[in-house]
Amino acid sequence: MHHIYTTPSFIVHSSPHGESGKFLLIFTRDFGMIGATAQGIRLDQSKLRYHIQDFDHADISIVRGKEVWRLTGAHEIDHEKITKVHIQVLKLLKRLLQGEDKNEKLFEIIDGLYKTKIEESNFEFVESLTVLRILNSLGYVKENKMFTEILSSHKITPEFIEYVQQHKSLIIKEINTALKESHL
């Protein structure tokens, strides 16, 4: 008998698998980045079909198979409209994360992004803030007292957005240095 795990997650990427299935790359709170198959999800009668779309935030139920996780259930979590910021951030996660490794702080950062309504005029600042936090949570950002306050929270507030606006060039420099040092 297999144990069914239910965990909040973000659908990072999907690709066709077999005749009617999908292979999903999923960032979960409890297991980190995992690969899972969803059998029959591309069929018209599939109940999961509309709950599992790229870049969605969903509670998923999974079972550990011999070689890969298998999706057994899902329902979408209410969130703000998915924007290009969400897509860019999840694409970065796909690039940065290798293998299963639980990281609750990183999950809270992404969860906070999805729970925040973002004005289009603030997209670049929210993206910079989120990317800096991601890189920090993965250990790529050196300690800097200037960033202590914005890195110690996962919330996106007007004050944090204003701070990023004022220090944009320094933050971008820090992000670029961290990405260069990560060799990714």
N, C-alpha and C positions, 0 to 999 in steps of 0.2 A: 504494500500500500504506500503510495506516494503522499507526502505532505504538501498541501496547497498553501502557498505564501501569498498574502495580499499586501501590496505596498504602493504608496504614491509614486508616480513616475512621470517622465517626460519621454515622448517618442522622438528620438534623435534622427532616425533614418529608417527607411524600409526599402525592401527590394523584393521582387517576385521570387517565390520559392516553390518549385514543383508546379503542378497543374493549376492549383487554386489557392496556394498558401502564400505567405509572406515571411521573409526573415526580417526581424526587427532589431534595431539597435536601441536599447532602452536605458536611460539613466534613472536608477531607482534610489530611493532613500535608504533602503535596507541592504542592498547588494552592490551599489555603485553601477558602473556601466556593464550591462549584460547583453548577450545576444539571445534571442528567443525566436522560435518558429510559431506561427499561427496558422494552423491547418484550416483550409476552406474559407479563409477570411475574404477572399476575392469573389466568392460566390454571391449571387444576388440575394439569396435567402439568409446569408450570414448575419447574425445578430450583432457581432462584434465589428462589422465593417465600418460603421459610422463612429464608433468610439475610439478607433485606433487609426488616426491619420498622422502623418509627419508633423512634428512640432506641437502636438497636443499634450495636455496635462491630464493624466488619467490615473485612477486607482486600478491596478491590474492584479490579476490572480495568475500565478505561475506555478509550474511543477518542474522540479529538477529531473531531467531525463538522463540517460547514460552519457550523452555527449553534449546536449544543449538544453536550455530551458524551453519549456513549452507554455504558450499562453493559453489559459483556460477560461478567462473572463476579464471583463473591463467595463468601466463606466467613466465617462469624461467628468473631470472636475471643473466646476465653474471658474472662469478666469476672465481677465480682460481680453479684448480682441488681440489675436496674435499679430505682431508687427515684424518689420524687418529686423528690429533689435533682438526679438526672441529667436528668430531664425539664425542670425549671425552668431549669437551666443551659443546656441546648441551646436552649430557647425564647428565652433571653436572647441567645445567639449569633445566632439567626435575626434578632433585632431589631437587633443591633449591627453585624453584618458585611454589607457590601454589595460584591458583585463578588469576583472572584478575587484573592486577595492572600495569598501564603504567609506563615505566621506559626508557626514551629516552637515557639516558647516557649508560645504559646497552645495549640497542639496538645498539648504535654507537660502542661499544666495539666489539660486535659480527660482525657487519657490517665491521669494520676495519679488523678483522681477515679474513673474506671472501675475502676482496679486496687485500690482501697481498699475494704475491708469497712467499712461505716458502720453504727453502732448507731443505731436510730431516735431515741434520746434526743439524739443529736448532729447530727441533720439540719440544724437551723437554723444551727449553728455552722460546719459543713462548707460549707453553701451560702454563708454570709457570707464565709468564707475564700476560696472558689473565685471568687465574684463579684468580690471585691476584687482578686484576682490577675488575673482576666480584664480588668477595667477598667485595671489597671496595665499589663498587656502591650499594651493598645491606646493607652496614653498619656494616659488620663483621670485618673489619680491623681497628685497632686502628691507630690514627694519628701518623705517623712516618716521621720525616723530611728527612730520608734517601730515602723514596719512593715517595716524593712529585712530582718530575719531571716525573717519569714513570707512576704515577697514574693520573696525570693531563691531559694526552693525551689518545686518543683511537688509535693512529697510532702505527704501529709496524715498527720501524726503526732499521738499523744495530747498531746504538748507544745504543738503548734500549736493544737489544739482547745481546750486549757485556756487558752491565751493569748487566743484569740478570746472565750471565755466571760468572761474577766476584763475585756476591753476592748470588749465588744460594742457599747455605745452609741457609742463613738468610731469604731468600724469602720463601723457603720450610717450614721453621719453622713457619713463619708468616701465611702461608696458612694452615698448620696443626692446629695451634692454633685457627684460625678463623673457620675452619670446626668443630673442637671440641666444640667450644662455640656455634655454630649454632645448635647443637644437631641433625644434619642430617647425 
